[in-house]
């Protein structure tokens, strides 16, 4: 009987360790997604006096903020799509070269 209790305790310890590792990995991933909230992590700046929208992730600046606020997002969408397609192609080229 004590042998099976010992095995049960070992299984419980292993399960607890695995669960702890999973929780730590999830917490790390969540923290990366959320970020620190620093000003340096900003995605976009909306400058109304200058009618300017800047997307800091891709280096896009357009002076059509009024149009964007009215829902005409195509210039922003096109720039984001082009940037991410270029990044994907670059990553594929690096993977193929390796």
C-alpha positions as protocol buffer text, in pm:
chain_id: "A"
residue {
  index: 1
  type: UNK
  ca { x: 0 y: 0 z: 0 }
}
residue {
  index: 2
  type: UNK
  ca { x: 275 y: 246 z: 82 }
}
residue {
  index: 3
  type: UNK
  ca { x: 442 y: 173 z: -252 }
}
residue {
  index: 4
  type: UNK
  ca { x: 132 y: 282 z: -443 }
}
residue {
  index: 5
  type: UNK
  ca { x: 103 y: 591 z: -223 }
}
residue {
  index: 6
  type: UNK
  ca { x: 463 y: 676 z: -303 }
}
residue {
  index: 7
  type: UNK
  ca { x: 396 y: 635 z: -675 }
}
residue {
  index: 8
  type: UNK
  ca { x: 85 y: 851 z: -642 }
}
residue {
  index: 9
  type: UNK
  ca { x: 285 y: 1122 z: -466 }
}
residue {
  index: 10
  type: UNK
  ca { x: 551 y: 1112 z: -738 }
}
residue {
  index: 11
  type: UNK
  ca { x: 287 y: 1144 z: -1010 }
}
residue {
  index: 12
  type: UNK
  ca { x: 128 y: 1437 z: -823 }
}
residue {
  index: 13
  type: UNK
  ca { x: 466 y: 1610 z: -789 }
}
residue {
  index: 14
  type: UNK
  ca { x: 540 y: 1560 z: -1160 }
}
residue {
  index: 15
  type: UNK
  ca { x: 196 y: 1695 z: -1253 }
}
residue {
  index: 16
  type: UNK
  ca { x: 243 y: 1997 z: -1026 }
}
residue {
  index: 17
  type: UNK
  ca { x: 583 y: 2071 z: -1182 }
}
residue {
  index: 18
  type: UNK
  ca { x: 442 y: 2043 z: -1534 }
}
residue {
  index: 19
  type: UNK
  ca { x: 147 y: 2266 z: -1447 }
}
residue {
  index: 20
  type: UNK
  ca { x: 380 y: 2523 z: -1292 }
}
residue {
  index: 21
  type: UNK
  ca { x: 597 y: 2529 z: -1607 }
}
residue {
  index: 22
  type: UNK
  ca { x: 287 y: 2575 z: -1825 }
}
residue {
  index: 23
  type: UNK
  ca { x: 161 y: 2863 z: -1608 }
}
residue {
  index: 24
  type: UNK
  ca { x: 503 y: 3032 z: -1618 }
}
residue {
  index: 25
  type: UNK
  ca { x: 517 y: 2999 z: -1997 }
}
residue {
  index: 26
  type: UNK
  ca { x: 166 y: 3144 z: -2031 }
}
residue {
  index: 27
  type: UNK
  ca { x: 251 y: 3432 z: -1798 }
}
residue {
  index: 28
  type: UNK
  ca { x: 566 y: 3510 z: -1996 }
}
residue {
  index: 29
  type: UNK
  ca { x: 375 y: 3506 z: -2326 }
}
residue {
  index: 30
  type: UNK
  ca { x: 98 y: 3725 z: -2180 }
}
residue {
  index: 31
  type: UNK
  ca { x: 352 y: 3977 z: -2052 }
}
residue {
  index: 32
  type: UNK
  ca { x: 516 y: 3997 z: -2396 }
}
residue {
  index: 33
  type: UNK
  ca { x: 179 y: 4058 z: -2559 }
}
residue {
  index: 34
  type: UNK
  ca { x: 77 y: 4326 z: -2312 }
}
residue {
  index: 35
  type: UNK
  ca { x: 413 y: 4500 z: -2287 }
}
residue {
  index: 36
  type: UNK
  ca { x: 512 y: 4745 z: -2020 }
}
residue {
  index: 37
  type: UNK
  ca { x: 287 y: 5032 z: -2122 }
}
residue {
  index: 38
  type: UNK
  ca { x: 590 y: 5252 z: -2185 }
}
residue {
  index: 39
  type: UNK
  ca { x: 554 y: 5551 z: -2417 }
}
residue {
  index: 40
  type: UNK
  ca { x: 827 y: 5395 z: -2628 }
}
residue {
  index: 41
  type: UNK
  ca { x: 595 y: 5102 z: -2707 }
}
residue {
  index: 42
  type: UNK
  ca { x: 330 y: 5317 z: -2871 }
}
residue {
  index: 43
  type: UNK
  ca { x: 185 y: 5191 z: -3195 }
}
residue {
  index: 44
  type: UNK
  ca { x: 31 y: 5504 z: -3345 }
}
residue {
  index: 45
  type: UNK
  ca { x: 24 y: 5876 z: -3286 }
}
residue {
  index: 46
  type: UNK
  ca { x: -277 y: 6082 z: -3390 }
}
residue {
  index: 47
  type: UNK
  ca { x: -178 y: 6448 z: -3426 }
}
residue {
  index: 48
  type: UNK
  ca { x: -496 y: 6644 z: -3496 }
}
residue {
  index: 49
  type: UNK
  ca { x: -344 y: 6996 z: -3524 }
}
residue {
  index: 50
  type: UNK
  ca { x: -114 y: 6869 z: -3803 }
}
residue {
  index: 51
  type: UNK
  ca { x: -374 y: 6630 z: -3953 }
}
residue {
  index: 52
  type: UNK
  ca { x: -109 y: 6358 z: -3917 }
}
residue {
  index: 53
  type: UNK
  ca { x: -122 y: 5987 z: -3837 }
}
residue {
  index: 54
  type: UNK
  ca { x: 204 y: 5804 z: -3763 }
}
residue {
  index: 55
  type: UNK
  ca { x: 229 y: 5427 z: -3730 }
}
residue {
  index: 56
  type: UNK
  ca { x: 552 y: 5374 z: -3537 }
}
residue {
  index: 57
  type: UNK
  ca { x: 573 y: 5000 z: -3606 }
}
residue {
  index: 58
  type: UNK
  ca { x: 626 y: 5046 z: -3980 }
}
residue {
  index: 59
  type: UNK
  ca { x: 743 y: 5408 z: -4001 }
}
residue {
  index: 60
  type: UNK
  ca { x: 431 y: 5530 z: -4184 }
}
residue {
  index: 61
  type: UNK
  ca { x: 334 y: 5897 z: -4162 }
}
residue {
  index: 62
  type: UNK
  ca { x: 36 y: 6029 z: -4355 }
}
residue {
  index: 63
  type: UNK
  ca { x: -127 y: 6369 z: -4345 }
}
residue {
  index: 64
  type: UNK
  ca { x: -480 y: 6239 z: -4390 }
}
residue {
  index: 65
  type: UNK
  ca { x: -594 y: 6201 z: -4031 }
}
residue {
  index: 66
  type: UNK
  ca { x: -937 y: 6349 z: -4097 }
}
residue {
  index: 67
  type: UNK
  ca { x: -1001 y: 6091 z: -4371 }
}
residue {
  index: 68
  type: UNK
  ca { x: -876 y: 5806 z: -4150 }
}
residue {
  index: 69
  type: UNK
  ca { x: -1106 y: 5917 z: -3869 }
}
residue {
  index: 70
  type: UNK
  ca { x: -1396 y: 5911 z: -4116 }
}
residue {
  index: 71
  type: UNK
  ca { x: -1321 y: 5546 z: -4187 }
}
residue {
  index: 72
  type: UNK
  ca { x: -1110 y: 5569 z: -4501 }
}
residue {
  index: 73
  type: UNK
  ca { x: -839 y: 5333 z: -4380 }
}
residue {
  index: 74
  type: UNK
  ca { x: -714 y: 5194 z: -4709 }
}
residue {
  index: 75
  type: UNK
  ca { x: -382 y: 5387 z: -4714 }
}
residue {
  index: 76
  type: UNK
  ca { x: -301 y: 5255 z: -4366 }
}
residue {
  index: 77
  type: UNK
  ca { x: -415 y: 4901 z: -4448 }
}
residue {
  index: 78
  type: UNK
  ca { x: -213 y: 4900 z: -4772 }
}
residue {
  index: 79
  type: UNK
  ca { x: 102 y: 5016 z: -4591 }
}
residue {
  index: 80
  type: UNK
  ca { x: 58 y: 4758 z: -4312 }
}
residue {
  index: 81
  type: UNK
  ca { x: -4 y: 4480 z: -4565 }
}
residue {
  index: 82
  type: UNK
  ca { x: 303 y: 4575 z: -4769 }
}
residue {
  index: 83
  type: UNK
  ca { x: 520 y: 4591 z: -4456 }
}
residue {
  index: 84
  type: UNK
  ca { x: 409 y: 4254 z: -4321 }
}
residue {
  index: 85
  type: UNK
  ca { x: 439 y: 4087 z: -4661 }
}
residue {
  index: 86
  type: UNK
  ca { x: 794 y: 4219 z: -4693 }
}
residue {
  index: 87
  type: UNK
  ca { x: 877 y: 4095 z: -4342 }
}
residue {
  index: 88
  type: UNK
  ca { x: 732 y: 3752 z: -4419 }
}
residue {
  index: 89
  type: UNK
  ca { x: 929 y: 3726 z: -4744 }
}
residue {
  index: 90
  type: UNK
  ca { x: 1245 y: 3830 z: -4561 }
}
residue {
  index: 91
  type: UNK
  ca { x: 1190 y: 3564 z: -4294 }
}
residue {
  index: 92
  type: UNK
  ca { x: 1123 y: 3299 z: -4559 }
}
residue {
  index: 93
  type: UNK
  ca { x: 1441 y: 3395 z: -4744 }
}
residue {
  index: 94
  type: UNK
  ca { x: 1642 y: 3369 z: -4423 }
}
residue {
  index: 95
  type: UNK
  ca { x: 1489 y: 3031 z: -4345 }
}
residue {
  index: 96
  type: UNK
  ca { x: 1565 y: 2905 z: -4696 }
}
residue {
  index: 97
  type: UNK
  ca { x: 1925 y: 3027 z: -4674 }
}
residue {
  index: 98
  type: UNK
  ca { x: 1983 y: 2848 z: -4344 }
}
